[in-house]
């Protein structure tokens, strides 16, 4: 008996190989760290600026980047994102097993 090679199903032009889009372990770890840091920054920014209004803070020596509330919100968000990234990276590093490379 002749064994013929397995026939792959035909794909339309828009379909791609699902295995080609798999991320490696390191890329997946980086994605988890960045996404969890982003979510932590979003929640932290909402909580912080729900109680802190940049317009309400009146002092004589205001930094130049405090010229608009939108700029303060943006700087605050990226600060919280950095803190979230550091926390997520530390959590990931500490949760890795000894043999996880």
Buried (B, 14 or more C-beta within 10 A) or exposed (E): EEEEEEEEEEEEEEEEEEEEEEEEEEEEBBEBBBEBBBEBBBEBBEEBBEEEEBEEEEEEEEEEEBEEEEEBBEBBBEBBBEBBBEBBBEEBEEEEEEEEE
